[in-house]
Amino acid sequence: TKKNVKFQTNSSGINDIKIISLYRIINKSRYKIHTNMGLSIPSGKIDARDNTPSADNMKLPYAMQIGSGTWNIILGMTSHFQFNKFSGGMQPIYLLNAGKNSQGYRLGNNLDLSYWVGYKIFNWASANFRFQNKFLSKIKGIDAQLMPSMVPTADTYNYGSKNLTGSLGMNFMIPSGTFQGLRIGLEYLIPLYQNYDGIQMGMDNNFLIGLQFSPGGHQSHH
């Protein structure tokens, strides 16, 4: 704080649950397109609180709330091509917040655009390179319990961004046996461009580890 008082707040919990269905439009041997249509269920809490130097049990600002508090629509498309060694694709996903939540605000809509290329090194290992554009619009409305004069994250002016991230990844798949179809993915992400509205925290490098399972194996190498 301005009086040189250090403090820490935190929040944790389950995020909004997303249910997404896929509908295949084109199904060629080397080229496929399907739509992504889904719903985001407001299961994440939006009333997280913690102790601060100003008062105990204070309402935490927008960025520290786990969920959105609204039912949101998810629309997108995935296109994918694959040859013997190379594969690639593009996937735009748009999340539309339908209305204001019980606290009086609506989070910004989110456009996530990913495009990638992959190369199969062995039948059980592949490498991929991916770009990801993210466009996040501003918050609409306000939470009357927050005080923008106290902290930048409580001011809706300080929301909205445009980002570009590049990543390099490796995928390892178990081709046979009891764990056939299990795939381990490693990915290192580097921010290439960041443009934020107002005062916000920037993004640092990230490292992701993921597990995927497809019954009967997974033929793709992206």
N, C-alpha and C positions, 0 to 999 in steps of 0.2 A: 504494500500500500504506500501512499504518499508519506506516511509516518514511519516507513521502513519496517513494517510489521509483516513477517512472512507467514503465509498460511497455505493450506492445501485442501482442495475439495475433490471428490470423485463420485462417479455413478457407474453402475453396472447392471446387467440384466439381459433378458431376451429381447432381441430386436423385433420389428414387425415381421410377421410370417408371410412369405410370398408363395403363392400357388400359381404355377405357370404351365400352360398347355402348349404343345407343339402340333402344328398342322402342316404336313408336307405338301408343297405345291409342285415342285419339280424333283424327280427322282431318276436321274440318269446315272450311268455307271461311274462317271467321273465328275459329275456336277449335281449338286443338290441345293434346293432352297426350301426353307420352311418358315412359317410365321411363328412368332412368340406372342401369346395372349395370356394375360394373367391378372391377378388381383393381389394387392398388398393389404393384409389384415392388420388393423391397429392393435397389435398385441404388446408392443413396447410401451413402457410407462412414459408419461410426459409431465409428471409431477415430482420428479426427483428433488430431494432436498439435502442440505448438508450445513455444517456449522461454518460461519465466517467471522472475521473480526467485528463486523457490523452487528450481527445477531446470530443466534443459534437457529438451526432448522430453517435456513433461508432457501427459497425457491432458486434452483440452479438455472442458468441462462439456456437459451435455445440449443446451443451446440453441445451441451452436456445432458440433454434429454435423450433417452434411448430410442424412442419411437416418434412417429409423426402425429398420432392421434386421429388420423383420418383413413378412410377406405380409399385406396389409390389404384388407378388403372395402369397396367403395364402393357405396352404395345412394342413390337419389334419384329425383326426379320433376321434370319441367319442364312447366308449363302456360303457354300463350301465346295472347293474343287480338290481333287486328289489324283495324283499320278503315282507311278511306282515308287519314286523317292521323294517327290515334292508334294506339298499340300498348301492350301491357303484359304482365306475366307474373310468375310466382313460381317459385322453384327451391330446394327444400331438398335438400342433399347431406350424407350422413352417411358419415364414414370410420371404420370399426371396426378397431382393431388386434387381430389374432387371438391373439397370445401374446407372451411375452417373447423378446427377441433374444439373441444370443450373449454380450452384455455383462451380462445379468441384469436387464433392465428392459423395460417396455413404455410407449411414449408414450401420452398421453391420447387418448381418442376425440374426434373433431372434428365438430360440427354446423355447417354453413354454410347460412344461410337468406338468399336474395336475393329482392327484389321490386322491380320497376321499371316506369316508364312512359316512352314515347317519343313524339316528335312529328316528323313528316316535314315539313321546311322546303321542300326541293326534291326532285326525283326522285333526286338524287345526294347529298343532305345531310340529316341528321337530328340531333336533340338528344335526350338521355335523362337521366332522373333516377333514381337507384338508392339503395335502403337495403340494408345487409348486416349481418345479425346473425351473430356467431361465438361458439360456445360450445366451450371446450376444457377437458376434464377433466384431472385430475392424472396424473402419472407413477406407474406401479405398479412396485414393485421398486427396486433400486439398482444402480449401477455401482460395484463394490467398489474400483475404482482411483481414484475421485474422493474429494476431501476436502471435505465440506460446510462445515467450519470455516474454510476458506481463502477461499471466494468464494460469494456467494448463489446463483449459477446452478448450483452443484454440489449444492444442497440441493433434493430433490424437493418439499419443502413449498412452494417458491416457483414452482410451476407450476399452471396452471389459470386460466381467465379467461372473462369475458363482455364482448363488445364490440359496439357499434353504430356503423356508419360510413355517412355519406351521401356521395354523389358526383354530379357533374354531368359529362356527357360529350357529345362530338360524334363523329358517324360520317360519313365521306366515301367514296362508292363510285364506281368507274369503271364506267359503265353499258354501254359498248361498246368495241370495238377489241381490240387484242392482250391488254390487261390487264383485260378484262371480268370482273367478279366479284371483283376485288381491292378490299378495304375497309380503310380506315385509321381506327382508333379512338383518340380522345384522351379521357382521363378524369382528373378531379381529385377526390381523396378526402379527406374531413375526418372525423376521429374525433369522434363526438357523445357517446359514453358509453363509459367504460373502467372495468372492475372486475377487479382482479387479486388472486389469492391470494398472500399473503406479499409479498416484495420482488421487484419486476420492473421492467423498463424499459417505459415507455409508448410508444404509437404516435404518430408525428407525421403531418402532412399528406403525401400521396403523389400523384405524377403518373405516369400510365401511358400508354404508347404501344403500340398493337398493330396487327398486320397479319393479316387473314383472307382466305382465298381460297375461293370456292365456284364450281365449274365451272358455267357457264351463267348466272352472276349470282346475286344474293341479293335477294329481294323484301321481306324484313323490314326494319323500321327501328327495332329496339330495340337 
